[in-house]
Amino acid sequence: MESRWSRSSRSGASQSAGRPEVHILWLKTELLHPVDKGGRIRTYQMLRSLARTHQVTYLSLDDGTAAPDAEARSIEYAHRLVRVPFSAPATGTTAFYADLARNFLSPLPYAIAKYRSAAFAAEVRRLAPTADVVVCDFLAPAVNVPEQLPVPTVLFQHNVEAEIWRRHAEVGGNPVVRGYFHRQWQRMLRFEAAACRRFDQVIAVSEADATLMAEAYGVEGVAAVPTGVDVEYFRPQQEQPRSPRELVFTGSMDWLPNEDGVTWFAEQVLPLVQAEVDDATFTVVGRNPSPKVLDLARRCPGVTVTGTVPDIRPYLARGVALVVPLRIGGGTRLKIFEAMAMGVPVISTTVGAEGLPLQPGTHLLEADTAEDLAAACVGLLRDPAAAAALGDRGAQYVQSQFGWDRVAGEFAALCAQTAALLPQRSMA
């Protein structure tokens, strides 16, 4: 176990601004660098804003896969970093499949059970009395939150995790796969419901998720804080010309919903688009593409898979539109706000855009069948003026409403309100 204090001029900033400072103990299963996927981006940007006016102690599992400078760069989002060494078998290895087998009779879903750590739980007990509030970031660290803590607790839910597993079960490719996902869904449903009810406050990333948790899980203290975007980084880039026939997808390609979505689009939707616009292309931009995704570039004409790129903005800027063909998922998609902030038109399924406060036809185009999604793509490919107008409306909306400082302010207010309470429920 390692710990380090990070000194920063941010300390005391909130007192000088006349606002009470809250000391937040933030629980996470990973270090944040590289900041290269949606959950890390949301956490990093939220904490970077919170740490300007509040004290943040960041407690994380550390499996050794973070960037070499991840510890040094933690000063960007936290005043204190505490790491707990941890190891989990890599996906696809013999040890991984052995772990899955051991999980067969467990009441916990594997996606939760693999993060159990007695050392992490001990650190939560040690550090919690020094904080005003404990924030559990994502559902997974909740398995290590002790039954009773002397300070109020917040669960930051980026997704309704059980919904993701339910949708996996619905679209599973064969009975064995569907059966496995169904079992995991049922376990996740039980664990998530119990976890949500034992925290003093649950923060969702959309009103839809907040309503679902309140109704399905009986959660009383639940509120929504919207997704944000770095509006200085993601800005329109008028100097870069668009490729007139290129459709783009961005996202971590080691996340199963993204893999499912781009595969479905490349195999079922893109051929319909190319029947109308024969030189239309589809570029998949994102880290760690699976062999299945890499194979799309070989099998499907017009498909390019980039793998990891240092900067997604040039790919977004040159595309006619961002397509978000997700059939599985939960929470909200940062990629949509990033593209919109740059003035890039967005075409999404309902699942892809769910939870975001967007009006179809005004801020983006929505379609769910292969035929309708293809028609939306063809419409923008053939009408650059309509595409530009849609992109302009999206940029104005996101740039004015969803900067991270504004979003983090809402999150901080909820943390401060929770910190002012004595724990109203035992962690049992």
C-alpha positions as CSV (number, residue, x, y, z in Angstrom):
1,M,0.0,0.0,0.0
2,E,1.3,3.4,-0.9
3,S,0.2,6.9,-0.1
4,R,1.4,10.4,-1.1
5,W,0.4,13.9,-0.3
6,S,0.2,16.3,-3.2
7,R,0.7,19.9,-2.4
8,S,-1.4,22.4,-4.5
9,S,-2.2,26.1,-4.5
10,R,-5.8,25.0,-4.7
11,S,-5.9,24.5,-1.0
12,G,-7.9,27.1,0.8
13,A,-9.4,28.5,-2.5
14,S,-13.0,27.9,-1.3
15,Q,-12.6,29.8,1.9
16,S,-11.3,32.9,0.0
17,A,-14.3,32.6,-2.3
18,G,-16.6,32.6,0.7
19,R,-17.8,29.0,0.2
20,P,-17.4,26.2,2.8
21,E,-14.8,23.7,1.8
22,V,-15.7,20.0,1.8
23,H,-13.2,17.3,2.2
24,I,-14.1,14.5,-0.2
25,L,-12.8,10.9,0.1
26,W,-13.2,9.7,-3.5
27,L,-13.2,5.9,-4.1
28,K,-12.2,4.5,-7.5
29,T,-11.0,1.2,-8.9
30,E,-8.3,2.7,-11.1
31,L,-6.0,5.7,-11.5
32,L,-7.2,8.2,-14.1
33,H,-4.3,8.4,-16.5
34,P,-4.4,7.8,-19.4
35,V,-7.7,9.7,-19.6
36,D,-8.9,7.8,-22.6
37,K,-12.4,6.4,-21.9
38,G,-15.7,7.9,-21.0
39,G,-15.8,7.0,-17.3
40,R,-12.2,8.3,-16.7
41,I,-13.0,11.5,-18.6
42,R,-16.1,12.2,-16.6
43,T,-14.3,11.5,-13.3
44,Y,-11.2,13.5,-14.3
45,Q,-13.1,16.6,-15.4
46,M,-15.4,16.5,-12.4
47,L,-12.6,16.1,-9.9
48,R,-10.4,18.7,-11.6
49,S,-13.2,21.3,-11.2
50,L,-14.1,20.1,-7.6
51,A,-10.5,20.3,-6.5
52,R,-10.3,24.0,-7.2
53,T,-12.6,24.7,-4.3
54,H,-12.6,21.5,-2.2
55,Q,-10.2,19.0,-0.7
56,V,-10.0,15.7,-2.5
57,T,-8.4,12.5,-1.2
58,Y,-8.3,9.9,-4.0
59,L,-8.3,6.3,-2.9
60,S,-7.7,3.9,-5.7
61,L,-7.0,0.3,-6.5
62,D,-3.8,0.1,-8.6
63,D,-3.2,-2.9,-10.8
64,G,0.0,-1.5,-12.4
65,T,-1.6,-0.8,-15.8
66,A,-1.9,2.9,-15.4
67,A,0.3,5.3,-17.4
68,P,3.9,5.7,-16.0
69,D,3.1,9.3,-15.0
70,A,-0.3,8.5,-13.5
71,E,0.8,9.0,-9.9
72,A,2.6,12.3,-10.6
73,R,-0.3,13.6,-12.6
74,S,-2.9,12.9,-9.9
75,I,-2.1,16.4,-8.6
76,E,-4.2,17.6,-11.5
77,Y,-7.4,16.3,-9.8
78,A,-6.6,15.5,-6.1
79,H,-4.6,16.8,-3.2
80,R,-3.8,13.4,-1.8
81,L,-3.5,10.0,-3.5
82,V,-3.6,6.7,-1.7
83,R,-3.0,3.6,-3.8
84,V,-3.9,0.0,-2.9
85,P,-2.0,-2.6,-5.0
86,F,-4.4,-5.0,-6.7
87,S,-4.3,-7.6,-9.5
88,A,-7.0,-9.2,-11.6
89,P,-6.5,-11.7,-14.4
90,A,-6.4,-10.2,-17.9
91,T,-9.4,-10.8,-20.1
92,G,-9.0,-13.9,-22.2
93,T,-6.3,-15.6,-20.2
94,T,-6.5,-19.0,-18.5
95,A,-6.5,-17.2,-15.1
96,F,-9.5,-15.1,-16.3
97,Y,-11.6,-18.1,-17.3
98,A,-10.6,-19.8,-14.0
99,D,-11.9,-16.7,-12.2
100,L,-15.1,-16.9,-14.1
101,A,-15.6,-20.5,-13.1
102,R,-15.0,-19.7,-9.4
103,N,-17.6,-16.9,-9.7
104,F,-20.2,-19.4,-11.0
105,L,-21.8,-20.0,-7.6
106,S,-21.2,-16.5,-6.2
107,P,-24.1,-14.2,-5.4
108,L,-22.1,-11.3,-6.8
109,P,-21.8,-10.5,-10.5
110,Y,-18.3,-11.1,-11.8
111,A,-17.9,-7.4,-12.8
112,I,-18.2,-6.6,-9.1
113,A,-16.6,-9.6,-7.4
114,K,-13.3,-9.1,-9.2
115,Y,-12.7,-5.8,-7.4
116,R,-13.1,-7.2,-3.8
117,S,-10.2,-6.1,-1.7
118,A,-9.8,-6.3,2.1
119,A,-6.9,-3.9,1.9
120,F,-9.1,-1.3,0.1
121,A,-11.9,-1.7,2.7
122,A,-9.3,-1.2,5.5
123,E,-8.2,2.0,3.9
124,V,-11.8,3.3,3.6
125,R,-12.2,2.7,7.3
126,R,-8.9,4.5,8.1
127,L,-9.5,7.5,5.9
128,A,-13.2,8.1,6.2
129,P,-13.1,9.8,9.7
130,T,-10.7,12.4,8.2
131,A,-13.3,13.4,5.5
132,D,-16.6,15.2,5.4
133,V,-18.2,12.8,2.8
134,V,-17.2,9.6,1.0
135,V,-18.0,9.4,-2.7
136,C,-18.0,5.9,-4.3
137,D,-17.3,6.5,-8.0
138,F,-19.1,3.8,-10.1
139,L,-20.8,0.8,-8.5
140,A,-17.7,-1.5,-8.3
141,P,-15.9,0.1,-5.3
142,A,-19.1,-0.3,-3.3
143,V,-18.2,-3.9,-2.7
144,N,-15.4,-2.6,-0.5
145,V,-17.4,0.0,1.4
146,P,-17.7,-1.2,5.1
147,E,-21.1,-1.6,6.6
148,Q,-20.8,1.4,8.9
149,L,-18.9,4.6,8.4
150,P,-18.8,7.7,10.6
151,V,-19.5,10.1,7.7
152,P,-22.2,10.4,5.0
153,T,-21.8,8.6,1.8
154,V,-22.5,9.3,-1.9
155,L,-22.8,6.7,-4.8
156,F,-21.9,8.3,-8.1
157,Q,-23.7,6.1,-10.7
158,H,-22.4,6.7,-14.2
159,N,-24.8,4.0,-15.4
160,V,-27.6,1.8,-14.2
161,E,-25.4,-1.2,-14.4
162,A,-28.1,-3.8,-14.4
163,E,-29.6,-2.3,-17.5
164,I,-26.4,-2.9,-19.4
165,W,-26.4,-6.5,-18.5
166,R,-30.1,-6.9,-19.3
167,R,-29.5,-5.5,-22.8
168,H,-26.6,-7.9,-23.3
169,A,-28.9,-10.7,-22.5
170,E,-31.4,-9.5,-25.0
171,V,-28.9,-9.3,-27.9
172,G,-26.7,-12.2,-27.0
173,G,-25.6,-14.2,-30.1
174,N,-26.6,-17.7,-28.9
175,P,-28.4,-19.4,-26.0
176,V,-25.3,-20.0,-24.0
177,V,-24.2,-16.4,-24.2
178,R,-27.7,-15.1,-23.5
179,G,-27.9,-17.5,-20.5
180,Y,-24.6,-16.2,-19.1
181,F,-25.6,-12.6,-19.5
182,H,-29.0,-13.3,-18.0
183,R,-27.4,-14.8,-14.8
184,Q,-25.1,-11.8,-14.5
185,W,-28.0,-9.4,-15.0
186,Q,-29.9,-11.0,-12.2
187,R,-26.9,-10.8,-9.8
188,M,-26.2,-7.2,-10.8
189,L,-29.8,-6.3,-10.3
190,R,-29.8,-7.6,-6.7
191,F,-26.4,-6.1,-5.9
192,E,-27.1,-2.7,-7.4
193,A,-30.5,-2.3,-5.8
194,A,-29.1,-3.1,-2.3
195,A,-26.0,-0.8,-2.9
196,C,-28.1,2.1,-4.0
197,R,-30.4,1.9,-0.9
198,R,-27.5,1.9,1.6
199,F,-25.9,5.2,0.5
200,D,-27.1,8.5,1.9
201,Q,-27.2,10.1,-1.6
202,V,-27.1,8.6,-5.1
203,I,-26.1,10.8,-8.0
204,A,-27.0,9.7,-11.5
205,V,-25.9,11.2,-14.8
206,S,-29.4,11.7,-16.2
207,E,-32.9,12.2,-15.0
208,A,-33.9,9.0,-16.7
209,D,-31.4,7.0,-14.7
210,A,-32.4,8.8,-11.5
211,T,-36.1,8.0,-12.1
212,L,-35.3,4.3,-12.8
213,M,-33.3,3.9,-9.6
214,A,-36.0,5.6,-7.6
215,E,-38.7,3.4,-9.0
216,A,-37.0,0.1,-9.5
217,Y,-34.7,0.1,-6.5
218,G,-36.8,2.2,-4.0
219,V,-34.0,4.8,-3.7
220,E,-35.1,7.9,-1.8
221,G,-32.1,10.1,-2.0
222,V,-31.3,10.2,-5.7
223,A,-30.6,13.2,-7.9
224,A,-29.2,13.8,-11.4
225,V,-26.2,15.8,-12.4
226,P,-25.8,16.1,-16.2
227,T,-22.8,15.1,-18.3
228,G,-20.4,17.8,-19.1
229,V,-17.8,18.5,-21.7
230,D,-14.5,20.5,-21.9
231,V,-15.9,23.3,-24.0
232,E,-12.4,24.9,-24.4
233,Y,-10.9,21.7,-25.8
234,F,-13.8,20.6,-27.9
235,R,-14.5,23.6,-30.1
236,P,-15.5,24.0,-33.7
237,Q,-12.5,23.7,-36.0
238,Q,-13.4,25.7,-39.1
239,E,-9.9,25.5,-40.6
240,Q,-10.2,21.7,-41.1
241,P,-12.3,20.7,-44.2
242,R,-14.7,17.9,-43.8
243,S,-14.4,14.6,-45.7
244,P,-17.6,14.7,-47.7
245,R,-18.4,10.9,-47.4
246,E,-16.9,9.9,-44.0
247,L,-19.0,8.8,-41.0
248,V,-17.1,8.5,-37.7
249,F,-17.5,6.6,-34.4
250,T,-15.4,7.4,-31.3
251,G,-15.2,5.3,-28.1
252,S,-13.3,2.7,-26.2
253,M,-13.4,-0.4,-28.3
254,D,-12.8,-2.7,-25.3
255,W,-16.3,-1.9,-24.0
256,L,-18.8,-4.5,-25.2
257,P,-21.6,-2.1,-26.1
258,N,-19.3,-0.2,-28.4
259,E,-18.1,-3.4,-30.0
260,D,-21.7,-4.6,-30.6
261,G,-22.7,-1.2,-32.0
262,V,-20.0,-0.7,-34.5
263,T,-20.2,-4.3,-35.7
264,W,-23.9,-4.0,-36.2
265,F,-23.4,-0.7,-38.1
266,A,-20.6,-2.0,-40.3
267,E,-22.4,-5.2,-41.2
268,Q,-26.1,-4.1,-41.4
269,V,-26.3,-0.3,-41.8
270,L,-23.3,0.8,-43.8
271,P,-24.1,-1.5,-46.9
272,L,-27.6,0.3,-47.0
273,V,-25.8,3.7,-46.9
274,Q,-23.4,2.6,-49.7
275,A,-26.2,1.5,-51.8
276,E,-27.2,5.2,-52.0
277,V,-23.8,6.8,-51.6
278,D,-21.4,4.3,-53.0
279,D,-18.2,6.0,-51.7
280,A,-19.4,6.4,-48.1
281,T,-16.9,5.3,-45.4
282,F,-17.0,4.5,-41.7
283,T,-14.0,5.2,-39.4
284,V,-13.9,3.6,-36.0
285,V,-11.7,5.6,-33.6
286,G,-10.9,4.2,-30.2
287,R,-8.5,2.3,-27.9
288,N,-8.0,-1.5,-27.8
289,P,-10.1,-2.7,-30.7
290,S,-10.9,-6.4,-30.3
291,P,-10.1,-8.9,-33.0
292,K,-13.7,-8.8,-34.0
293,V,-13.6,-5.1,-34.6
294,L,-10.2,-5.2,-36.3
295,D,-11.7,-7.8,-38.7
296,L,-14.4,-5.4,-39.8
297,A,-11.8,-3.4,-41.7
298,R,-10.9,-6.6,-43.7
299,R,-14.5,-7.8,-44.3
300,C,-16.5,-4.6,-44.7
301,P,-15.7,-2.3,-47.6
302,G,-15.2,1.3,-46.5
303,V,-14.4,0.5,-42.9
304,T,-11.3,1.8,-41.2
305,V,-10.3,0.9,-37.6
306,T,-7.7,3.3,-36.2
307,G,-7.0,1.9,-32.7
308,T,-5.7,4.3,-30.1
309,V,-5.1,7.9,-31.4
310,P,-3.4,10.8,-29.5
311,D,-6.3,13.2,-30.3
312,I,-9.8,12.4,-31.5
313,R,-10.6,15.9,-32.5
314,P,-9.1,15.8,-36.1
315,Y,-11.2,12.6,-36.8
316,L,-14.4,14.3,-35.5
317,A,-13.7,17.5,-37.3
318,R,-13.3,15.9,-40.7
319,G,-16.4,13.6,-40.5
320,V,-19.7,14.5,-41.9
321,A,-21.3,13.1,-38.8
322,L,-20.7,11.1,-35.6
323,V,-22.7,7.9,-35.6
324,V,-23.6,6.3,-32.2
325,P,-25.3,3.0,-33.2
326,L,-25.5,1.6,-29.7
327,R,-28.0,-1.1,-28.9
328,I,-26.7,-1.8,-25.4
329,G,-25.7,0.7,-22.7
330,G,-26.5,2.9,-19.8
331,G,-25.7,6.3,-18.4
332,T,-24.9,8.9,-21.0
333,R,-22.4,9.1,-23.8
334,L,-19.7,11.8,-23.5
335,K,-18.8,11.3,-27.2
336,I,-22.1,12.9,-28.2
337,F,-21.5,16.1,-26.3
338,E,-17.8,16.2,-27.4
339,A,-18.9,16.0,-31.1
340,M,-21.7,18.5,-30.6
341,A,-19.4,21.0,-28.9
342,M,-17.3,20.9,-32.1
343,G,-20.2,21.5,-34.3
344,V,-20.2,17.9,-35.6
345,P,-23.7,16.5,-36.5
346,V,-24.8,13.5,-34.5
347,I,-26.8,10.5,-35.6
348,S,-27.7,8.1,-32.8
349,T,-30.0,5.3,-31.7
350,T,-32.3,6.0,-28.9
351,V,-30.1,3.9,-26.6
352,G,-27.1,5.8,-27.7
353,A,-28.5,9.2,-26.8
354,E,-30.7,8.2,-23.8
355,G,-30.3,10.3,-20.7
356,L,-29.0,13.3,-22.6
357,P,-31.3,16.4,-22.6
358,L,-31.5,16.6,-26.4
359,Q,-34.4,17.1,-28.8
360,P,-34.3,14.8,-31.8
361,G,-34.5,16.7,-35.0
362,T,-33.2,19.9,-33.3
363,H,-29.9,18.8,-31.6
364,L,-29.3,15.4,-33.3
365,L,-31.0,12.8,-35.5
366,E,-32.3,9.6,-33.9
367,A,-33.1,6.3,-35.6
368,D,-33.2,2.7,-34.3
369,T,-33.7,0.3,-37.3
370,A,-30.9,-0.3,-39.8
371,E,-33.1,1.2,-42.5
372,D,-33.9,4.4,-40.6
373,L,-30.3,4.8,-39.4
374,A,-29.0,4.4,-43.0
375,A,-31.6,6.9,-44.2
376,A,-30.5,9.5,-41.7
377,C,-26.8,9.0,-42.7
378,V,-27.7,9.3,-46.4
379,G,-29.7,12.5,-45.7
380,L,-26.7,14.3,-44.2
381,L,-24.2,12.9,-46.7
382,R,-26.3,14.3,-49.5
383,D,-27.2,17.7,-47.9
384,P,-24.1,19.5,-46.4
385,A,-26.2,22.6,-45.6
386,A,-28.6,20.5,-43.4
387,A,-25.6,18.9,-41.8
388,A,-24.0,22.2,-41.0
389,A,-27.2,23.6,-39.6
390,L,-27.6,20.6,-37.3
391,G,-24.0,20.9,-36.2
392,D,-24.3,24.6,-35.4
393,R,-27.4,24.2,-33.3
394,G,-25.7,21.4,-31.3
395,A,-22.6,23.5,-30.7
396,Q,-24.5,26.5,-29.5
397,Y,-26.5,24.4,-27.1
398,V,-23.7,22.4,-25.6
399,Q,-21.2,25.2,-25.4
400,S,-23.7,27.4,-23.5
401,Q,-25.1,24.7,-21.1
402,F,-22.7,21.9,-20.3
403,G,-19.2,23.2,-19.4
404,W,-17.6,21.1,-16.6
405,D,-17.3,24.0,-14.1
406,R,-21.1,24.4,-14.2
407,V,-21.7,20.6,-13.9
408,A,-19.2,20.2,-11.1
409,G,-20.8,23.0,-9.2
410,E,-24.1,21.0,-9.1
411,F,-22.2,17.9,-8.0
412,A,-20.4,19.8,-5.3
413,A,-23.6,21.3,-4.0
414,L,-25.1,17.8,-3.5
415,C,-21.9,16.6,-1.8
416,A,-22.0,19.6,0.6
417,Q,-25.7,18.9,1.4
418,T,-24.9,15.3,2.1
419,A,-21.8,16.2,4.2
420,A,-24.0,18.4,6.4
421,L,-26.0,15.3,7.4
422,L,-25.4,12.7,9.9
423,P,-25.6,9.3,8.3
424,Q,-29.3,8.5,8.1
425,R,-28.8,4.9,7.2
426,S,-26.3,2.4,8.4
427,M,-24.2,0.8,5.6
428,A,-25.9,-2.5,6.0
